[in-house]
Amino acid sequence: MTQTTLPICISDPNYQSPLQVAQWYVLHVKSRQEKSLAASLDAMRIGYFLPLVVELRSHGGRRTRVEMPLFPGYLFLHGSRDDAFACDRTRRIAQIIEVPNQLGIAQELNNIRLALSSSQPMDPFPYLKAGAKVQVRSGPLQGLTGKVESRSQLDRLILQVQVLGQACSLEVDGAILDVLD
């Protein structure tokens, strides 16, 4: 079981630079470089979003809490194309993925941010294209939209990031979910 922690995010997603419009980019990073790249972006004052979860690990009979990326190998950059290329010079990036649907990814990342701030346990989950789209009607996750694993199991809500082809899941009382079209 994993516990959640607030994501690292240094920029206001609604801020627009007067010279360049900030966009979301997905940075596919080299193995285990997510936090190091986040520190580099922080030093360069470039906005990013790195959702982290706290996992319990055993090392030599001792249990420790370790912050791990919710989506291993990925970090979300919020900035200009020049910012994305500046990140590439850190030599921690395998690929820069442009996101054509900026409104869609902003909503998906906001859903992830909202779910992390609620302190609900979250686990990585295989991406599902099929399934009912739902919205949480009440409670601390009110307004959150996602997909359910199946119509018979409405208590497992899947939050997808389509551009990554990945998702995460959390448990929600099925009585507070409304099915959307």
C-alpha positions in Angstrom: 0.0 0.0 0.0 1.3 3.5 -0.8 0.7 6.8 0.8 0.5 10.0 -1.1 2.4 13.2 -0.7 1.9 16.6 -2.3 3.5 16.8 -5.8 6.4 19.1 -6.5 5.3 22.0 -8.6 7.0 25.4 -8.7 4.9 27.2 -11.3 1.4 28.5 -11.3 -0.3 26.5 -14.1 -2.4 29.6 -14.9 0.6 31.9 -15.3 1.2 33.1 -18.9 4.6 34.7 -19.7 4.1 37.9 -21.7 6.7 36.8 -24.3 5.9 33.1 -24.7 2.9 31.1 -23.8 3.6 28.3 -21.4 2.6 24.9 -22.5 2.7 21.4 -21.0 5.4 19.0 -22.2 6.0 15.5 -21.1 9.6 14.7 -20.4 10.6 11.1 -20.7 13.6 10.9 -18.4 16.4 8.5 -18.1 16.2 5.8 -15.5 15.7 7.1 -11.9 16.4 10.7 -12.9 13.0 12.2 -12.1 13.9 13.9 -8.8 17.4 15.0 -10.1 15.8 16.6 -13.1 13.1 18.3 -10.8 16.0 19.8 -8.8 17.7 21.1 -11.9 14.4 22.6 -13.2 13.9 24.2 -9.8 17.3 25.8 -10.0 16.6 27.0 -13.5 13.2 28.4 -12.3 11.3 26.3 -14.9 7.8 25.1 -13.9 7.2 21.4 -13.6 4.9 18.8 -12.0 6.2 15.6 -10.5 3.6 13.6 -8.7 5.1 11.6 -5.9 3.8 8.9 -3.6 5.4 7.6 -0.3 6.1 3.9 -0.3 7.3 1.8 2.6 10.5 -0.1 1.7 12.5 -2.6 3.7 16.3 -2.3 3.6 18.3 -4.7 5.8 15.3 -5.4 8.1 14.6 -1.6 8.5 11.4 -0.1 7.1 11.8 3.3 5.5 9.5 5.7 3.8 10.6 6.6 0.3 9.1 9.2 -2.1 8.7 7.6 -5.5 7.3 9.1 -8.8 3.7 8.1 -9.4 4.6 7.7 -13.1 8.2 6.4 -13.2 10.3 7.8 -16.0 8.1 10.9 -16.6 8.0 14.5 -15.5 5.6 17.2 -16.7 7.2 20.5 -17.7 5.1 23.7 -17.8 7.0 26.3 -19.9 8.1 27.4 -23.3 9.7 25.3 -26.0 13.0 27.0 -25.1 12.5 25.7 -21.5 12.1 22.2 -22.8 15.3 22.4 -24.8 17.1 23.9 -21.8 16.0 20.8 -19.9 17.4 18.6 -22.6 20.9 20.1 -22.0 20.8 18.5 -18.5 21.4 15.1 -20.2 18.7 13.5 -18.0 16.1 13.4 -20.7 15.5 10.6 -23.2 12.7 12.3 -25.1 10.6 15.5 -25.1 6.9 14.7 -25.9 4.8 17.6 -27.2 1.2 17.6 -26.0 -1.3 18.6 -28.7 -4.3 18.7 -26.3 -3.2 21.3 -23.7 -6.6 21.7 -22.1 -6.9 17.9 -21.7 -3.6 17.4 -20.1 -4.1 20.4 -17.8 -7.4 18.8 -16.6 -5.8 15.4 -16.2 -2.9 16.8 -14.2 -5.2 18.9 -12.1 -7.2 15.6 -11.3 -3.9 14.0 -10.2 -3.0 17.0 -8.1 -6.4 17.1 -6.4 -6.3 13.3 -5.7 -2.8 13.6 -4.2 -3.8 16.6 -2.0 -6.7 14.5 -0.5 -4.2 12.0 1.1 -6.0 9.1 -0.4 -3.7 6.1 -1.1 -2.9 5.9 -4.8 -1.4 3.0 -6.8 -0.1 2.9 -10.4 -2.7 1.2 -12.5 -2.7 -0.2 -16.1 -4.1 2.3 -18.6 -7.7 1.6 -19.7 -9.3 3.0 -22.8 -12.6 1.3 -22.2 -14.8 2.0 -19.1 -17.3 4.4 -17.8 -16.3 8.0 -17.3 -17.4 9.2 -13.9 -17.3 12.3 -11.7 -17.2 12.4 -7.9 -20.4 14.1 -6.6 -19.3 15.0 -3.0 -16.6 14.7 -0.4 -13.0 15.8 -0.6 -12.6 14.7 -4.2 -15.7 16.5 -5.4 -15.4 17.4 -9.1 -12.7 14.8 -9.8 -13.4 13.0 -13.1 -12.0 9.6 -14.1 -12.9 6.2 -15.3 -13.9 3.1 -13.4 -12.4 -0.3 -13.8 -15.7 -1.9 -14.6 -19.4 -1.1 -14.2 -19.7 -3.8 -11.5 -16.8 -2.3 -9.5 -17.6 1.4 -9.1 -15.3 1.9 -6.1 -12.0 1.9 -8.0 -11.5 5.2 -9.8 -8.9 5.3 -12.5 -7.2 8.7 -13.3 -5.6 8.6 -16.7 -2.9 10.6 -18.4 -3.6 9.8 -22.0 -0.4 11.3 -23.5 1.6 8.9 -21.3 -0.6 5.9 -21.8 -0.5 5.4 -18.0 -2.9 5.7 -15.2 -3.2 5.5 -11.4 -6.1 4.4 -9.2 -7.7 5.2 -5.9 -10.6 3.8 -4.0 -13.8 5.8 -3.9 -17.3 5.0 -2.5 -19.4 4.1 -5.5 -22.4 5.9 -4.0 -20.8 9.3 -4.6 -20.0 8.7 -8.3 -22.1 10.0 -11.2 -21.7 8.4 -14.6 -20.9 10.9 -17.4 -21.6 10.4 -21.1 
